[in-house]
Amino acid sequence: MFLKSLLLSFIPIFVAVDAFGVLPIFLSLTDGMKPHERRNVLRQSLITAFAIAVAFVFLGKAIFLVLGITVQDFMIAGGVVLFILSVVDLLFPTKQRRSPSTVGVVPLGMPLIVGPAVLTTALISINSYGILVTLFSIVVNILLAGIIFTFSHLLMKVLGKAGSKAISKVFSLFLAAIGVMMVRKGLMQLIK
């Protein structure tokens, strides 16, 4: 049962993080940087992603309580955002360059590694599988993203630009489907 919960929590967060989809953006944003600068950007992005995700896991429900937002409201809003983000990614995949000094925090740490998709998915995972399983899934997914980015040049040689884009598009389709599912579940829970 625990292993099943872990898997059911891990997979949607893995899809939401979309490390393979972010990989070409990581390479583009760190292009021309020295190896130590690239490592600093990677470290900065992973720390940012981890801090935001963990803070949201522990404070998300309290913030909702203060604002009067229900989990169903967040599921619907998050599902709509996920769907829109995935459609925008499918139709308009261009990304902007940022300053090398802040690229690890914005846009890599937030919103590319941990953004609305991960936060929404984490909140639903907490309700479904518990806080420990969700935290474990988040930490493992952020570490996986770090490993993928660390070996980014090797992966891009294997996948190629076309392969990386194809994987990113497949993940975007899954993200759209997860967004629709979240809206459906949120609406069904509100109706009950």
N, C-alpha and C positions, 0 to 999 in steps of 0.2 A: 504494500500500500504506500509506504514512504517513498520507495523508488518510483512508483507511478506518479505520485504527487510532484516529486522532484523533476521528473521528465516533463510533465504537463506544465510546470512553471518555467522550466529552462527553455523549452522550444519557442514559445511566443516571445520571450525576452531576447533570445538569440536572433530571431527574425527582426525584432524591433531595433536591436543594436545595429544589425546589418553591417558587420565589420568588412565583409567583402565588397559591399556597395560603397562604403566610405573609403576603402583602400585607394582607388584612383584619386580621390580628393586629397587624401593624406599625402600621396606622392606628389600631386600638383602643388599643394601648399608648402611642402618641404623641399621642392625642387630647387637645386642650387645651394642648399644649406650644407654646411660642413657636418660631418658625422656627429660631433658632440652637440651641435645645435639641434640636429634632428632628434637625438636622444633626449635633450632638454624639452623639446616640444612634445615628444611622446610622453615623457614623465608628467609634464604639466597637464596634458589632456587626460591621462588616466586618473590623476589625483582629482582633477575637477569633476570628471564623470562619477568617480566613486563618492566624493563628498556630496554632490547634488543628489545622487540616487539614495544614499543612506539617510541623508537629512529628510528627503521626501518620504521614505519608508516610515521613519519615526514621527515626523511632524505633519505628514499629509492629512491624516484623519483629524488632527487637532485644528489645523487650518480650516478644514471643511466645516468642522463644528462651529468655529467662530464666524465663518461666512454664511452658514446655513445651507451649505451644499451637501447633497446626499451622494452616496456612492453611485446611485443610478444616474443622477445628473452628470457626474463626472464620466461615467461609462458612455453616456450618449455624446457628451461634448468631446471626450477623448476619441471616441469612434469616428465622429465626424472629422476631427482634426487628422487622425490617422489616414482616413480615406482621402482627404484633400491633399495631405502631404504625399501620399503614394501616387495620386493622379498627377500632381505637379511634377514629381520625380519622373514619372513615366513619360509625360509630355514635354517637360522643359528641364532637361537634366543638367543645364549649365550651372556652375558654382563660381562665386567670386573669390578673388585672392584677398588675403588679409595681411596685416602687419606681422612680421616674423616674431616680434616680442609678445604678441597676444594670441597668436594662432592656436596655441595649445589649449587655451581656455575657451575662446570663441573663435572659430566655430567648431573646432574638433571636440573638446570636452563636452561642451553644450552648444548647440543642440545636435551635433552629429553622432557622438557616441551615446550620450544620454540626453534625449530630448523628450518631446511630448509623447512619442510612441512608447518609449521605455517607461516613463513615469506612469502613464495610463495603464500599461500592461502590468507594472509592478503593483499598482493599487488593486487591480482585479485579482492578481495572484495572491496578495495578502488575504483578501476576503475568501478566496477559494482554497488555498493551500497552507496559509499561515505565514507568519513573519520570518521564521527561521529558514524555511524552504525558499521563500522569495529572496531573502538576503543572500543565501548561498548561490542561487541562480544568477543574481545580479553580479556578485563578486566574480564568479567563474566566467561570466560573459565579458566583463570588463577585462579580466586577465587574458581571455582568448583574443579579444581585440588587440591588446598590447602585444601578444605573441605574433599575431597576423601582421601588425604594423612593423614590428621589429624585423621580420623577415619579408617585408613588403617587396623588395626588389626581386627576391627569388620567386615569390608567388606571382608577381606580374610577368616574369619570364615564362612561367608554366601556363598561367591563364591567358596571358596576352590582354590587350586592351578590350578586344571584342568579348573574350570569355568573362572578364571582370564585369563588363557592362551587362552581359547576358545574365550573370548571377544576380547583379543588382536589380535588374528588371523583374526577375522571378521573385526576389525578396519583396519588391514593391507590390507585386500582385498579391503575395501572401499578406502583406501589411494592409492592403485595401480590403481583403477578405476578413482579416481580423477586425478592422474598423467596422465593417458592416455587421459582423457578429456581435461586437460590443454594443452597437446601437440597438440591435435586435434584443439582446439580453437586457439592456437597460430599460427599454420600452416594456418588455414583458414583465420585468420586476415592478415597474411603476404601475402597470395595469393591475397587477395582483394586489 
